[in-house]
Amino acid sequence: MAGFFGAIGTSRCTTDVFYGTDYNSHLGTRRGGLATFSEEKGFKRSIHHLENTYFRTKFEKELDEFDGNSGIGIISDTDAQPLLFNSHLGRFAICTVAKINNMEQIADTLLEQNMHLSEFSSGKINQTELVGLLIVKGKNFVDGIENVFREVKGSCTMLLLTENGIIAARDSWGRTPIIIGKKDGAWAVSSESTAFPNLGYETERFLGPGEIVRITANGIEQLRKPNKKMQICSFLWVYYGFPTSDYEHRNTEDVRNATGFAMGKEDDTQVDCACGIPDSGIGMAIGYAAGHGCPYMRAISKYTPTWPRSFTPSNQSMRNLVAKMKLIQNKSVLKDKKVLFCDDSIVRGTQLRDNTKCLFESGAKEVHMRIACPPLVYGCQFINFTSSKSEMELITRRIIAELEGEDKAQDPEILKIYATTDSPQYKKMVSIIQERFGLTSLKFTKLETLIKAIGLPKDMVCTHCFDGSSQYTLEETNLDNK
């Protein structure tokens, strides 16, 4: 995924842009970039690889080189950005939070129109460059951004740093958020409201799906009204969101607590304590303990000083090693205990298998697992929250293929049955996951429980990875959502 931050004001903003971007670090790990604009010096941009380090360590030394009263920054899992464009619309820098499923088709069309594209050394295309080229085809910025909404299958949220302010445009279906912040003399725009408090900003408002605004030191100008429908990603609250962040006025930690509390209230499993798998499982575990009436204890702690996030290395075996090394079991808490653990999700199951083995080896009598979301039966089409190259990497799909055969594992009707909570097929799938990973018990949060905790109507939340319900939007132009 990716996360961005922008700031503009009456005085130099580079410090806010630097720290605000850093507060989005949990949303990406591969590349970071900053761009600022000064009327005297023009645009200044820098991009660094982050695979083996952190954002701050790459940009701290050159921060004094950035100048101006406006700037944007991004941390991404995909392409190098921000990119700089010089066009009939003027000069601008652009960064995107996007997943473009039809990138090759868009590229072919642009090439047929005598436009040119850069290529990575790997031969891949920079998706932010594609977005920028679609924008400069427009007669103005709004027309160009609507080109993006019209052409992109997937999602695209963006920030443009122009010579006349920052333009923020949220994905046409609102799958990823944009939050506006304000303080005396300055405005900010961010993927995460977590970036605001320590920089002195107060949340002003949330952009609507497809909404486009121009932000200057003097205020906000709406350039395009929001669309009627929204499909914000439910996984923001389950996994991606930082505990202090709000989306659509709903706090991440509140949602995780509420999900855990509801599950703990209805669960009759006898356990000695509840524990969260760091980091995103902690909020759920605290809620579960309160609802179930058992102590919350830290049977696992995350060693943060040196170990980066588990999917930072490009090699899967190294990701698995990092995931194991950063979590340390507390044998004093585990010994002879019936311990229940809460985690955000199960994708492939690699970490779950390793964690369960270590927990029993550390003396646990029983290991129960509770998951904050329903089983992931469908691959994400819209924000790419997993690094899976194929849906068949999902543990659920592999089990369905074993039970039904490879062909039927792609059948929409078969998948629907397995995605239906408490159907015989659903129960069989969950029992196999439990057995395969050596768990004493395994339960997933019901979709209805998750939606209730989020507090938005079901049709305003994307739950495609759980029930396949948002597939229709891939077949429609994003401009149909008006």
C-alpha positions in Angstrom: 0.0 0.0 0.0 1.2 3.6 0.5 0.6 6.7 2.7 1.1 10.3 1.9 1.2 13.7 3.6 1.1 17.3 2.3 1.3 20.7 4.0 0.9 24.3 2.9 1.0 27.5 4.9 2.1 31.0 5.3 5.6 29.9 6.4 8.2 27.2 5.7 6.5 23.8 5.9 9.4 21.3 5.3 9.5 20.1 8.9 5.8 19.4 8.9 6.0 17.5 5.6 9.0 15.5 6.8 7.5 14.4 10.1 4.0 14.1 8.7 5.2 11.7 6.0 7.1 9.7 8.6 3.8 9.2 10.5 2.6 7.2 7.4 5.5 4.8 7.6 3.4 1.9 8.7 1.6 2.0 5.3 4.6 1.3 3.1 8.2 0.0 3.3 9.9 0.1 -0.1 10.3 3.7 -1.2 10.0 7.2 0.2 9.9 10.5 -1.4 9.5 14.3 -0.7 8.8 17.2 -2.9 8.5 20.9 -2.0 7.8 24.1 -3.9 9.3 27.5 -3.4 8.5 30.6 -5.5 12.2 31.5 -5.4 13.7 28.1 -6.0 11.0 26.1 -7.7 10.5 22.4 -7.1 12.9 20.2 -5.1 12.4 16.4 -5.0 14.1 13.4 -3.6 13.4 9.7 -3.6 15.1 6.9 -1.6 14.8 3.2 -1.2 13.7 2.1 2.2 14.0 -1.7 2.1 16.8 -1.9 4.7 16.2 1.3 6.7 13.6 3.8 7.8 12.2 7.0 6.2 13.9 9.3 8.7 17.3 7.9 8.3 17.2 8.6 4.5 15.9 12.1 4.5 17.1 13.7 7.8 20.5 14.8 6.3 19.1 16.5 3.3 16.1 18.1 4.9 17.7 21.5 4.9 17.9 21.4 1.1 14.1 21.5 0.9 12.5 24.9 1.0 9.1 26.5 0.5 5.7 26.9 2.0 4.2 23.8 0.4 5.2 20.2 0.0 4.1 16.6 -0.2 5.7 13.3 0.8 4.9 9.6 0.4 6.0 6.2 1.6 5.1 3.4 -0.8 5.2 -0.3 -1.4 5.2 0.3 -5.2 6.8 2.8 -7.5 9.3 5.6 -7.1 7.4 8.9 -6.3 6.6 11.8 -6.2 7.2 12.4 -9.9 7.7 15.8 -11.5 5.8 16.8 -14.6 6.1 19.9 -16.8 3.0 20.3 -19.0 0.4 22.7 -20.4 -1.2 22.6 -17.0 2.0 23.9 -15.4 4.7 22.2 -13.4 3.5 19.8 -10.7 4.7 16.9 -8.5 2.4 13.9 -8.0 2.1 11.0 -5.6 -0.5 8.3 -5.6 -2.0 5.6 -3.3 -3.2 3.3 -6.1 -3.7 -0.2 -7.4 -4.1 -0.2 -11.2 -5.3 -3.5 -12.5 -5.4 -2.5 -16.2 -1.9 -0.8 -16.2 -0.7 -2.5 -19.4 -3.9 -1.6 -21.3 -3.6 2.1 -20.3 0.1 2.1 -21.3 -0.7 0.6 -24.7 -3.4 3.3 -25.3 -1.0 6.1 -24.3 1.7 4.7 -26.6 -0.7 4.6 -29.5 -1.4 8.3 -28.8 2.3 9.0 -29.3 3.0 9.5 -25.6 6.1 8.0 -24.1 6.7 6.0 -20.8 9.7 5.4 -18.6 10.5 1.9 -17.6 12.1 0.4 -14.5 15.2 -1.7 -15.0 12.9 -4.7 -14.4 10.8 -3.6 -17.4 7.8 -2.6 -15.3 5.9 0.6 -15.7 5.7 3.3 -13.0 2.0 3.5 -12.2 2.2 7.1 -10.9 3.7 8.1 -14.3 0.6 6.6 -16.0 -1.6 8.6 -13.7 0.3 11.8 -14.4 0.1 11.2 -18.2 -3.7 10.7 -17.9 -3.9 14.0 -16.0 -2.0 16.1 -18.5 -4.4 14.9 -21.3 -7.1 17.0 -19.6 -7.8 20.6 -20.4 -7.4 21.4 -16.6 -6.5 19.4 -13.5 -10.1 18.4 -12.7 -10.6 17.2 -16.3 -7.3 15.3 -16.1 -8.1 13.6 -12.8 -11.5 12.6 -14.1 -9.6 10.9 -16.9 -7.9 8.8 -14.2 -11.3 8.0 -12.6 -12.6 7.0 -16.0 -9.6 4.8 -17.1 -8.3 3.2 -14.0 -9.7 -0.2 -12.9 -8.9 -0.6 -9.3 -8.3 2.5 -7.2 -6.3 5.7 -7.2 -6.1 8.5 -4.6 -3.6 11.3 -5.3 -1.9 14.4 -4.2 -0.6 17.0 -6.6 1.8 19.8 -5.6 1.3 22.6 -8.0 2.6 26.1 -8.4 -0.7 27.3 -7.0 -1.4 25.0 -4.0 -1.9 21.3 -3.3 -4.7 19.4 -5.1 -6.0 16.4 -3.3 -8.2 13.8 -5.0 -9.7 10.8 -3.3 -10.3 7.6 -5.2 -13.7 7.6 -6.9 -15.1 4.9 -4.6 -13.3 6.2 -1.6 -11.4 3.0 -1.0 -8.5 4.8 0.6 -8.9 7.9 2.7 -7.8 11.5 2.6 -8.1 13.6 5.8 -7.7 17.4 6.0 -6.1 19.0 9.0 -5.8 22.6 10.0 -3.8 24.8 12.4 -3.0 28.5 12.6 -1.4 29.5 9.4 -1.3 26.1 7.7 -3.3 23.2 6.3 -2.3 19.5 6.0 -3.6 16.6 4.1 -2.9 13.0 5.0 -3.7 9.3 4.6 -3.6 9.0 8.4 -5.0 11.4 10.9 -2.3 10.0 13.2 0.0 12.5 11.6 -1.8 15.6 12.9 -1.7 15.8 16.7 2.0 16.1 17.4 2.3 18.6 14.5 -0.4 20.8 16.0 -3.2 20.1 13.4 -6.8 19.4 14.2 -8.8 17.2 11.8 -11.0 19.5 9.7 -12.8 17.0 7.6 -12.7 13.8 5.5 -12.7 14.1 1.7 -15.6 12.2 0.1 -15.2 9.6 -2.7 -14.2 11.2 -5.9 -13.9 14.6 -4.3 -11.2 17.0 -5.5 -10.1 20.0 -3.6 -7.4 22.7 -3.9 -5.7 23.7 -0.7 -3.8 26.9 -0.3 -2.6 28.9 2.7 -5.9 30.7 2.6 -8.2 27.7 2.8 -9.9 24.9 0.8 -11.6 25.2 -2.6 -13.8 22.3 -3.7 -13.1 21.6 -7.4 -15.3 18.5 -7.7 -18.2 17.3 -5.5 -18.0 13.9 -3.9 -19.7 10.9 -5.5 -22.9 9.4 -4.0 -21.5 5.9 -3.2 -18.5 4.9 -1.1 -16.7 1.6 -0.7 -14.0 2.4 1.9 -11.7 -0.6 2.6 -12.7 -2.4 5.8 -9.1 -3.7 6.2 -8.0 -0.2 7.2 -9.6 -0.8 10.6 -8.6 -4.5 10.8 -4.9 -4.1 9.9 -3.5 -1.1 8.1 -4.7 1.7 10.3 -2.6 3.0 13.2 -4.5 2.8 16.5 -4.8 6.6 16.8 -6.1 7.1 13.3 -9.7 7.9 12.4 -11.5 7.1 9.1 -15.0 8.4 8.4 -15.1 9.6 12.1 -14.5 6.0 13.4 -11.3 5.4 15.4 -9.2 2.3 14.5 -8.6 1.2 18.1 -12.3 1.7 19.0 -13.2 -0.7 16.1 -10.7 -3.3 17.2 -11.8 -3.1 20.8 -15.5 -3.4 19.8 -14.8 -6.4 17.5 -12.8 -8.2 20.3 -15.4 -7.3 22.9 -18.3 -8.8 20.8 -16.3 -12.0 20.1 -15.3 -12.3 23.8 -18.8 -11.8 25.0 -20.2 -14.7 22.9 -17.3 -17.1 23.2 -17.7 -19.8 25.8 -14.1 -21.1 25.5 -12.3 -21.4 28.9 -9.0 -19.6 28.9 -6.6 -18.2 31.4 -5.8 -15.0 29.6 -6.1 -13.2 26.2 -3.1 -11.8 24.3 -2.7 -9.7 21.1 -0.2 -10.6 18.4 1.7 -7.3 18.0 0.8 -4.8 16.7 -2.7 -4.9 15.1 -4.0 -7.7 17.3 -3.5 -5.9 20.6 -6.6 -3.7 20.4 -8.8 -6.7 19.6 -7.3 -8.7 22.5 -7.9 -5.9 25.0 -11.5 -5.8 23.9 -11.8 -9.6 24.0 -10.5 -9.8 27.5 -13.1 -7.2 28.7 -15.9 -9.0 26.9 -14.9 -12.5 28.0 -14.0 -11.6 31.6 -10.4 -12.8 31.5 -7.1 -11.0 32.1 -5.2 -9.4 29.3 -1.6 -10.4 29.4 1.5 -9.9 27.1 2.5 -13.4 26.4 4.3 -12.2 23.2 6.2 -8.9 22.8 7.6 -7.3 19.7 11.2 -6.4 19.6 11.2 -3.1 17.8 14.7 -1.5 18.1 16.2 -3.3 15.1 13.7 -5.5 13.4 11.6 -3.9 10.5 8.2 -5.1 9.4 7.9 -8.7 8.3 7.3 -8.1 4.6 10.2 -5.6 4.1 12.6 -8.1 2.5 11.7 -9.0 -1.1 12.5 -12.7 -0.5 9.7 -14.7 1.1 12.0 -16.8 3.3 13.6 -13.7 4.7 10.2 -12.2 5.4 9.4 -15.4 7.3 12.6 -15.2 9.3 12.1 -11.5 10.2 8.5 -12.2 11.2 9.8 -14.9 13.6 12.7 -13.0 15.0 10.8 -9.9 15.9 8.3 -11.6 18.2 9.5 -12.9 21.5 7.5 -15.3 23.7 7.3 -14.7 27.5 7.6 -18.2 28.9 6.7 -17.1 32.4 3.2 -16.0 31.1 2.8 -19.0 28.8 3.9 -21.9 31.0 0.9 -24.3 31.8 -1.6 -21.7 30.6 -4.6 -21.9 28.3 -3.8 -18.8 26.3 -6.0 -17.1 23.7 -4.4 -15.0 21.0 -6.0 -12.3 18.8 -4.5 -11.4 15.4 -5.7 -9.3 12.5 -6.0 -12.0 9.7 -4.7 -15.2 8.2 -3.3 -14.8 4.7 -0.9 -17.7 3.8 -0.7 -19.0 7.4 3.1 -19.0 7.5 3.5 -16.8 10.5 0.6 -18.6 12.3 2.3 -22.0 11.9 5.6 -20.7 13.3 4.0 -18.8 16.1 1.9 -21.7 17.3 4.8 -24.0 17.3 6.9 -21.6 19.4 4.0 -21.0 21.9 3.7 -24.7 22.6 7.4 -25.1 22.9 7.4 -22.2 25.4 5.1 -24.2 27.7 1.5 -23.2 26.7 -1.0 -25.9 27.6 -3.5 -24.7 25.0 -3.3 -22.1 22.2 -6.5 -20.6 20.9 -6.7 -18.1 18.1 -9.3 -15.5 17.3 -9.1 -13.5 14.1 -10.3 -9.9 13.8 -11.9 -10.4 10.3 -13.7 -13.2 8.4 -11.6 -15.6 6.4 -9.9 -14.1 3.3 -11.5 -16.0 0.5 -11.0 -13.5 -2.3 -7.8 -11.6 -3.4 -7.9 -7.9 -3.0 -8.6 -6.1 -6.3 -8.5 -2.6 -5.0 -5.7 -1.7 -2.6 -3.4 -4.7 -2.8 -3.2 -5.3 1.0 -1.3 -8.6 0.5 1.8 -9.3 -1.5 0.2 -12.5 -2.9 0.7 -12.9 -6.6 -2.3 -15.2 -6.9 -5.5 -15.9 -5.0 -4.3 -19.5 -4.7 -1.7 -18.4 -2.2 -4.4 -17.7 0.3 -4.7 -20.6 2.8 -8.5 -20.7 2.3 -8.2 -21.1 -1.4 -5.7 -23.8 -1.2 -8.0 -25.7 1.2 -11.0 -25.2 -1.0 -8.9 -26.5 -4.0 -8.0 -29.6 -1.9 -11.6 -30.2 -1.0 -13.3 -29.3 -4.3 -10.6 -29.6 -6.9 -8.7 -26.8 -8.7 -11.4 -25.9 -11.2 -14.2 -25.6 -8.6 -11.9 -23.5 -6.4 -12.5 -20.7 -8.9 -16.2 -21.2 -9.1 -18.1 -18.1 -7.8 -20.9 -20.2 -6.4 -18.6 -22.6 -4.6 -16.6 -19.7 -3.1 -19.8 -18.0 -1.9 -20.7 -21.1 0.1 -17.3 -21.3 1.7 -17.4 -17.5 2.5 -20.8 -17.9 4.3 -20.3 -17.9 8.0 -21.2 -21.2 9.7 -22.1 -23.1 6.5 -20.9 -26.7 6.6 -18.2 -25.9 4.1 -17.1 -22.8 6.1 -16.9 -24.9 9.3 -14.9 -27.6 7.4 -12.4 -25.0 6.0 -11.9 -23.4 9.5 -11.4 -26.8 11.1 -8.7 -27.8 8.6 -6.9 -24.5 9.2 -7.1 -25.1 12.9 -5.8 -28.7 12.6 -3.1 -27.8 10.0 -1.5 -25.2 12.3 -1.9 -27.1 15.5 -4.3 -24.8 17.3 -6.5 -25.8 20.1 -9.4 -23.7 18.7 -9.8 -21.2 15.9 -12.6 -18.7 15.3 -13.0 -15.8 12.9 -15.0 -12.6 13.4 -18.3 -12.6 11.7 -18.8 -10.1 8.9 -21.8 -8.7 10.6 -19.8 -8.1 13.8 -17.0 -6.3 11.9 -19.5 -4.1 10.0 -21.3 -3.2 13.3 -18.0 -2.3 14.9 -17.0 0.0 12.0 -20.4 1.6 12.3 -21.0 2.4 8.6 -23.7 0.8 6.4 -22.6 -2.4 4.8 -22.9 -0.9 1.3 -20.4 1.9 2.2 -17.6 -0.5 3.2 -15.6 -2.7 0.9 -15.7 -6.3 2.1 -14.7 -7.9 -1.2 -11.9 -10.0 0.3 -14.3 -11.7 2.6 -17.5 -12.1 0.5 -16.6 -11.0 -3.1 -19.2 -8.3 -2.9 -17.4 -5.5 -4.7 -16.4 -7.2 -7.9 -19.0 -5.2 -9.8 -17.1 -2.0 -9.5 -14.2 -3.4 -11.5 -16.6 -3.7 -14.5 -17.8 -0.1 -14.3 -16.1 3.1 -15.0 -15.4 5.1 -11.9 -17.3 8.0 -13.3 -20.5 5.9 -13.1 -20.4 6.6 -9.4 -21.9 10.1 -9.5 
